[in-house]
């Protein structure tokens, strides 16, 4: 952190912004753009070039408490609005997000590094949650219960939980915020959100648009700065009734432990270690396309990324050869370069982890068929890589990989591959490629994952319950289940005698 706030930025690409008011370096608390009380700030740099993009306010514990104060004050009035009124505000927010799509995507690519085409796609994805929950706000209906007591009428209703703490990651800085916040806002909750310090600009731009849409002061707060300080205050404060977190399983466990004292509701989307299973009856071109999309989107920095690719032995050699050929067509470049497929990794730690996993796999007997080292595009770029014959004991087969490295290994039988795929503490998503209809259904049942994709990669969206099992999370986001997480059930029993 630095004590010099509001340093001039140097990134020429900021001149492309049509709406300069979307570029914010101050936190957003109680409807006010807020500097650090001590004048502290932190740098946001373009991972593709290392050039500064912004210096953002670093708020302290006291300011975090004041954001919770604001959300607590705003909660009664926001909760009491008719659902139709909350819906109108969310609908306006959705429309403003789409209207600002180009600027939002530019900011995202500058702070996160992903290719601009992917950033544009994420803005559509992020907006879809706001639109969905604008409608769901009107559908939190009460339900009647058939009475088991004489002369009694029974009613069950859903009521807004209260202040919700939201903690979002750097790999999807817009979509992870709207998926959480739109659901909580629709339910009548207020928000104190902490975006990753690598990518705060997207969240701050969304706050600017939320204010224009009519979100009242205190309803939607963005607190930027040191994660341990800010999230620690949110976990400890009893007024924060729920914590919604997306990030690593390790950090999720720490947050859950800190929330135990105040018995908070937890919604957590944690680590993934997705298997992709290709059976020998699969169409090889389709299977390779699925593998490329499942592995290399967001430069492999995705909890849904296919980390372990199992290919049935009869198809294995042909698959590897075709996969190498397809990987060779991927363009590695800065995210603003037209046609870029693979951008930079987020930071030095990500590069170091990928290098460690590649070296460990080779030590265990794997073969590197393509790639395997840093790319000449820059210090945070890594070559799209294919490792073949990777044994199960290699690190890359046991730990989540956040980078453009595909690990492929053969298998012989269905029972064998199911056992290997399930042999992990994670359970977010699994991919299966097979033309056998009965096998498709069997694999859907046998794989211990919250989501299973059959013969496709894209399965997420606002209408579906997103989430995992085992150490991959608690609860679901998206769908009607996503809004229910931010409500309490209240039971009313009325004497009708």
C-alpha positions in Angstrom: 0.0 0.0 0.0 1.1 3.6 -0.6 0.4 6.8 1.2 0.3 8.8 -2.0 -3.3 8.7 -3.3 -4.6 9.7 -6.8 -1.4 9.3 -8.7 -1.7 10.0 -12.4 -2.2 7.0 -14.5 -0.2 6.3 -17.6 -2.1 3.7 -19.6 -2.9 5.1 -23.0 -5.9 2.7 -23.5 -7.9 4.6 -20.9 -8.4 7.3 -23.6 -10.7 4.8 -25.3 -13.3 5.2 -22.5 -16.4 6.9 -23.8 -17.8 7.5 -20.3 -14.9 8.6 -18.1 -17.1 8.6 -15.0 -17.0 4.8 -15.0 -13.3 5.0 -14.2 -13.2 5.3 -10.4 -10.3 5.2 -7.9 -12.3 5.9 -4.8 -14.3 3.4 -2.8 -18.1 3.7 -2.7 -19.7 4.0 0.8 -23.2 5.2 1.7 -23.6 6.8 -1.7 -20.3 8.7 -1.5 -17.0 8.2 -3.4 -14.7 7.7 -0.4 -10.9 8.1 -0.1 -8.8 6.3 2.6 -8.8 8.2 5.8 -5.1 7.8 6.0 -4.6 8.7 2.3 -3.5 5.1 1.5 -3.9 3.6 -2.0 -2.8 0.5 -4.0 -1.8 0.2 -7.6 -3.8 -1.6 -10.2 -1.6 -2.6 -13.1 -2.3 -4.1 -16.5 -0.9 -7.7 -16.2 -0.3 -7.7 -19.9 2.1 -4.8 -19.9 2.8 -3.9 -16.3 1.7 -0.4 -16.9 -0.3 1.3 -14.1 -4.0 1.6 -14.7 -5.1 3.2 -11.4 -4.3 3.9 -7.8 -7.3 2.9 -5.7 -8.3 3.9 -2.2 -7.3 1.5 0.5 -10.0 1.7 3.3 -9.3 0.6 6.8 -11.2 -1.3 9.5 -13.0 1.7 10.7 -14.2 2.7 7.3 -15.3 -0.9 6.7 -17.4 -0.7 9.9 -18.9 2.6 8.6 -19.9 0.8 5.4 -21.7 -1.8 7.5 -23.3 1.0 9.4 -24.6 2.5 6.2 -25.9 -0.8 4.9 -27.7 -1.4 8.2 -29.4 2.0 8.1 -30.5 1.5 4.5 -31.8 -2.0 5.1 -35.2 -1.3 6.6 -36.3 1.1 3.9 -34.9 -1.1 1.1 -36.6 -4.2 2.5 -39.9 -2.4 2.8 -40.0 -1.3 -0.9 -42.5 -3.2 -2.9 -40.7 -6.0 -4.9 -41.9 -4.3 -8.1 -40.0 -1.1 -7.0 -36.8 -3.0 -6.4 -37.3 -4.8 -9.7 -37.5 -1.5 -11.6 -34.2 -0.3 -10.2 -32.5 -3.6 -11.0 -34.0 -3.5 -14.5 -32.6 0.0 -15.0 -29.2 -1.2 -13.7 -29.2 -4.1 -16.2 -30.0 -1.7 -19.1 -27.2 0.7 -18.0 -24.7 -2.2 -17.8 -25.5 -3.2 -21.4 -25.3 0.4 -22.6 -21.8 0.7 -21.1 -20.7 -2.7 -22.3 -17.7 -1.5 -24.3 -16.3 0.7 -21.5 -16.8 -2.0 -18.9 -15.1 -4.6 -21.1 -12.1 -2.3 -21.7 -11.7 -1.7 -17.9 -11.9 -5.4 -17.3 -9.2 -6.3 -19.9 -6.9 -3.6 -18.5 -7.1 -4.8 -14.9 -7.6 -8.5 -15.5 -5.8 -9.2 -18.8 -8.3 -11.5 -20.4 -8.9 -11.0 -24.2 -11.3 -8.2 -25.0 -13.8 -10.7 -26.7 -14.0 -12.6 -23.4 -14.5 -9.4 -21.4 -17.3 -8.4 -23.7 -18.9 -11.9 -23.1 -18.5 -11.5 -19.4 -20.4 -8.2 -19.4 -23.4 -9.9 -21.1 -23.1 -12.7 -18.5 -22.9 -10.2 -15.6 -25.9 -8.3 -16.9 -28.0 -11.4 -17.3 -28.0 -12.0 -13.5 -29.3 -8.5 -12.9 -32.1 -9.0 -15.4 -32.9 -12.4 -14.0 -33.2 -11.2 -10.4 -35.1 -8.1 -11.4 -37.8 -10.6 -12.3 -37.3 -13.0 -9.4 -37.7 -10.1 -7.0 -41.4 -10.3 -7.8 -41.7 -14.0 -7.2 -40.7 -14.5 -3.6 -44.2 -15.7 -2.8 -45.6 -16.8 0.6 -46.9 -20.4 0.8 -49.8 -21.9 2.7 -49.3 -24.9 4.9 -52.1 -27.4 5.4 -52.9 -27.0 9.1 -52.5 -30.0 11.4 -54.1 -28.0 14.2 -57.8 -27.3 14.6 -59.0 -23.7 14.0 -55.5 -22.6 12.8 -54.3 -21.0 9.6 -50.6 -21.4 8.7 -48.5 -19.3 6.4 -44.8 -19.4 5.5 -43.1 -16.4 4.0 -39.6 -15.4 3.0 -38.1 -12.3 4.5 -34.8 -10.5 3.6 -31.9 -11.6 5.7 -30.2 -8.3 6.3 -26.8 -7.0 5.4 -24.8 -9.3 3.1 -21.1 -9.3 2.8 -19.8 -10.1 -0.7 -16.3 -11.1 -1.5 -15.4 -11.5 -5.2 -12.4 -12.9 -7.1 -10.2 -11.4 -9.8 -10.9 -13.8 -12.6 -14.6 -12.8 -13.2 -14.7 -9.3 -11.6 -18.1 -8.3 -13.0 -20.1 -11.5 -13.2 -19.2 -12.8 -9.7 -20.4 -9.5 -8.2 -23.7 -9.3 -10.1 -24.5 -13.0 -9.5 -24.3 -12.4 -5.8 -25.4 -8.8 -5.4 -28.4 -8.9 -7.7 -29.8 -11.9 -5.9 -29.4 -10.3 -2.5 -30.7 -6.9 -3.6 -33.7 -8.5 -5.2 -34.5 -10.3 -1.9 -34.4 -6.9 -0.1 -30.9 -7.2 1.4 -28.2 -4.5 1.4 -24.6 -5.1 0.3 -21.1 -4.5 1.6 -18.8 -5.8 -1.2 -15.1 -6.3 -1.3 -13.6 -6.9 -4.8 -10.2 -8.4 -5.3 -7.5 -5.8 -5.1 -6.2 -7.0 -8.5 -9.5 -6.0 -10.1 -11.4 -3.4 -8.2 -12.2 -1.1 -11.2 -15.0 -3.3 -12.6 -16.8 -3.3 -9.2 -16.5 0.5 -8.9 -17.8 1.0 -12.4 -20.8 -1.2 -11.5 -21.4 1.0 -8.4 -21.4 4.1 -10.6 -24.1 2.5 -12.8 -26.0 1.3 -9.8 -26.2 4.8 -8.4 -27.5 6.1 -11.8 -30.1 3.3 -11.8 -31.5 4.5 -8.5 -29.9 2.3 -5.8 -30.3 4.4 -2.7 -27.3 5.4 -0.6 -26.1 2.6 1.7 -27.8 -0.2 -0.3 -24.7 -1.1 -2.4 -21.3 -0.4 -0.9 -17.9 -1.2 -2.4 -15.0 -1.3 0.1 -11.6 -1.5 -1.5 -8.3 -2.3 0.2 -6.6 -5.0 2.1 -8.6 -8.2 2.1 -7.6 -9.5 5.5 -8.6 -6.3 7.2 -11.9 -5.7 5.3 -13.2 -9.2 5.2 -12.1 -9.8 8.8 -14.4 -6.9 9.9 -17.3 -8.2 7.8 -16.9 -11.7 9.3 -16.8 -10.4 12.9 -19.7 -8.0 12.7 -23.0 -9.6 13.8 -25.0 -7.1 11.7 -23.6 -8.9 8.5 -26.0 -11.8 8.4 -24.6 -13.6 5.4 -21.2 -13.9 3.6 -21.1 -14.8 -0.1 -17.6 -15.7 -1.2 -16.0 -16.9 -4.4 -12.3 -18.0 -4.2 -10.0 -20.7 -3.1 -11.1 -23.5 -0.7 -8.3 -22.5 1.7 -9.6 -19.0 2.1 -13.2 -20.2 2.2 -12.4 -22.4 5.2 -10.8 -19.4 7.0 -13.9 -17.2 6.3 -16.2 -20.0 7.5 -14.3 -20.3 10.7 -14.4 -16.6 11.4 -18.2 -16.5 10.7 -19.0 -19.2 13.1 -19.2 -16.9 16.1 -22.0 -14.9 14.6 -23.7 -17.9 12.9 -23.8 -16.2 9.5 -25.4 -17.7 6.4 -22.7 -18.9 4.0 -22.8 -19.1 0.3 -19.4 -20.2 -1.1 -18.2 -21.1 -4.5 -14.7 -22.5 -3.9 -12.0 -24.4 -5.8 -12.5 -26.8 -8.6 -10.4 -29.6 -10.2 -12.6 -30.6 -13.1 -12.2 -33.8 -14.9 -12.9 -34.0 -18.7 -13.6 -37.6 -19.7 -13.4 -38.6 -23.4 -14.7 -42.0 -24.3 -13.6 -43.8 -27.4 -17.0 -43.5 -29.1 -16.6 -39.7 -29.1 -16.3 -37.6 -32.3 -12.7 -36.6 -32.1 -13.1 -33.1 -33.6 -15.9 -32.4 -31.2 -13.9 -33.8 -28.3 -10.9 -31.6 -29.0 -13.0 -28.5 -29.5 -14.6 -29.2 -26.1 -11.2 -29.7 -24.5 -9.8 -26.5 -25.9 -12.7 -24.4 -24.7 -12.9 -26.1 -21.3 -9.2 -25.7 -20.7 -8.0 -22.4 -22.2 -10.9 -19.9 -21.6 -9.7 -17.1 -19.4 -6.2 -18.3 -20.1 -7.0 -21.3 -17.9 -7.8 -19.1 -14.9 -11.2 -20.5 -14.2 -12.6 -22.7 -11.5 -14.5 -24.5 -14.2 -11.4 -25.2 -16.3 -10.8 -28.8 -17.2 -7.7 -29.7 -15.1 -7.5 -33.5 -15.7 -8.3 -34.8 -19.1 -8.9 -38.6 -19.3 -9.0 -40.1 -22.8 -9.9 -43.8 -23.4 -6.9 -45.6 -24.7 -8.2 -46.5 -28.2 -8.6 -42.8 -29.0 -5.7 -41.5 -26.9 -2.9 -41.0 -29.5 -5.2 -39.5 -32.1 -6.7 -37.2 -29.6 -3.3 -36.0 -28.4 -2.1 -35.3 -31.9 -5.3 -33.3 -32.8 -5.1 -31.5 -29.5 -1.5 -30.4 -30.2 -2.6 -29.1 -33.6 -5.5 -27.1 -32.2 -3.3 -25.6 -29.4 -0.9 -24.4 -32.0 -3.6 -22.1 -33.5 -4.1 -20.2 -30.2 -2.9 -16.7 -30.4 -1.0 -15.4 -27.3 -1.1 -11.7 -26.9 -2.2 -8.7 -24.9 -5.9 -8.8 -24.2 -6.5 -5.7 -26.3 -4.8 -7.2 -29.4 -7.3 -8.2 -32.0 -7.7 -12.0 -32.3 -6.0 -12.7 -28.9 -7.0 -16.1 -27.5 -4.6 -16.4 -24.5 -3.8 -13.4 -22.3 -1.5 -13.0 -19.4 -1.8 -14.7 -16.0 -2.8 -12.5 -13.1 0.5 -12.3 -11.2 3.9 -13.7 -10.5 2.5 -16.3 -8.1 0.3 -17.8 -10.9 3.3 -18.1 -13.2 5.4 -19.7 -10.5 2.6 -22.3 -9.8 2.2 -23.3 -13.4 6.0 -23.7 -13.8 6.1 -25.8 -10.7 3.3 -28.1 -11.9 4.9 -28.5 -15.3 8.3 -29.4 -13.8 6.7 -31.8 -11.4 4.7 -33.6 -14.1 7.9 -34.0 -16.2 9.7 -35.4 -13.2 6.9 -37.9 -12.8 7.3 -39.1 -16.4 4.9 -36.9 -18.3 5.7 -35.8 -21.9 5.5 -32.2 -22.9 4.0 -32.2 -26.5 3.7 -28.5 -26.9 4.6 -25.4 -24.9 5.9 -25.8 -21.4 7.5 -22.4 -20.7 7.0 -18.7 -20.4 5.9 -16.9 -23.6 7.9 -14.2 -25.2 4.8 -11.9 -25.1 5.7 -10.8 -21.5 6.7 -11.9 -18.1 3.2 -13.0 -17.1 2.5 -14.9 -20.3 2.8 -18.7 -20.5 2.7 -20.9 -23.6 -0.4 -23.0 -24.1 0.8 -26.3 -23.0 -0.1 -30.0 -23.4 1.3 -32.6 -21.1 0.7 -36.2 -22.0 0.9 -39.4 -20.0 0.5 -37.5 -16.7 0.3 -39.9 -13.7 -2.2 -39.4 -11.0 0.4 -38.7 -8.4 1.7 -35.6 -10.2 0.8 -32.2 -8.6 -1.2 -31.1 -11.6 -3.5 -34.1 -11.2 -4.1 -33.3 -7.5 -4.1 -29.5 -7.3 -6.2 -26.9 -9.1 -4.3 -25.4 -12.1 -4.9 -21.7 -12.9 -3.1 -21.4 -16.2 -3.0 -22.6 -19.8 -1.6 -26.1 -19.2 -3.6 -29.2 -20.1 -2.8 -32.5 -18.5 -3.9 -35.6 -20.4 -3.8 -39.3 -19.4 -5.2 -42.5 -20.8 -7.8 -44.8 -19.2 -9.3 -48.2 -20.0 -12.7 -48.7 -18.4 -15.6 -46.7 -17.2 -15.3 -47.9 -13.7 -11.6 -47.0 -13.6 -12.1 -43.4 -14.9 -15.1 -42.8 -12.5 -13.0 -43.8 -9.6 -10.0 -41.6 -10.7 -12.2 -38.6 -11.5 -14.0 -38.8 -8.1 -10.7 -39.2 -6.2 -10.4 -35.5 -5.1 -11.7 -33.3 -2.4 -13.3 -31.0 -5.1 -16.6 -31.5 -6.7 -17.6 -28.4 -8.8 -18.0 -29.5 -12.4 -17.1 -32.5 -14.6 -17.2 -32.8 -18.4 -18.0 -36.0 -20.3 -17.8 -36.6 -24.1 -19.5 -39.7 -25.3 -22.2 -40.6 -27.9 -23.6 -43.4 -25.8 -26.9 -42.2 -24.4 -27.0 -44.7 -21.5 -23.5 -43.9 -20.5 -24.3 -40.2 -20.5 -27.0 -40.8 -17.9 -24.8 -43.1 -15.9 -22.0 -40.7 -15.8 -24.3 -37.9 -14.7 -25.3 -40.1 -11.7 -21.9 -41.5 -10.9 -19.7 -38.4 -11.0 -19.5 -36.7 -7.6 -19.9 -33.1 -8.8 -22.5 -30.4 -8.4 -22.6 -29.9 -12.2 -22.0 -32.3 -15.1 -21.6 -31.2 -18.7 -22.3 -33.8 -21.4 -20.9 -33.1 -24.8 -20.6 -29.4 -24.2 -18.7 -26.7 -22.3 -21.0 -23.8 -21.7 -23.6 -24.8 -19.1 -23.8 -21.8 -16.8 -26.3 -18.9 -16.8 -28.7 -17.0 -14.6 -31.5 -19.6 -14.6 -29.3 -22.5 -13.3 -28.1 -23.3 -9.8 -24.4 -22.9 -9.9 -22.3 -24.6 -7.3 -20.4 -27.7 -6.1 -20.2 -30.4 -3.5 -17.5 -31.6 -1.1 -14.8 -28.9 -0.7 -16.0 -27.0 -3.7 -18.6 -24.9 -1.9 -21.8 -24.4 0.1 -25.1 -23.4 -1.4 -26.0 -22.3 -4.9 -25.9 -19.1 -7.0 -28.2 -18.3 -9.8 -31.7 -19.6 -10.3 -34.4 -19.2 -7.7 -32.2 -21.0 -5.2 -29.7 -18.1 -5.4 -32.2 -15.6 -4.1 -33.5 -18.0 -1.4 -30.0 -18.0 0.2 -30.5 -14.4 1.2 -33.9 -14.9 2.9 -35.2 -16.4 6.1 -38.3 -18.5 6.3 -40.9 -17.1 8.7 -43.8 -19.3 9.9 -47.0 -17.6 10.9 -49.8 -19.5 12.8 -53.1 -17.6 13.1 -55.9 -18.6 15.4 -59.0 -18.8 13.2 -61.5 -19.9 15.8 
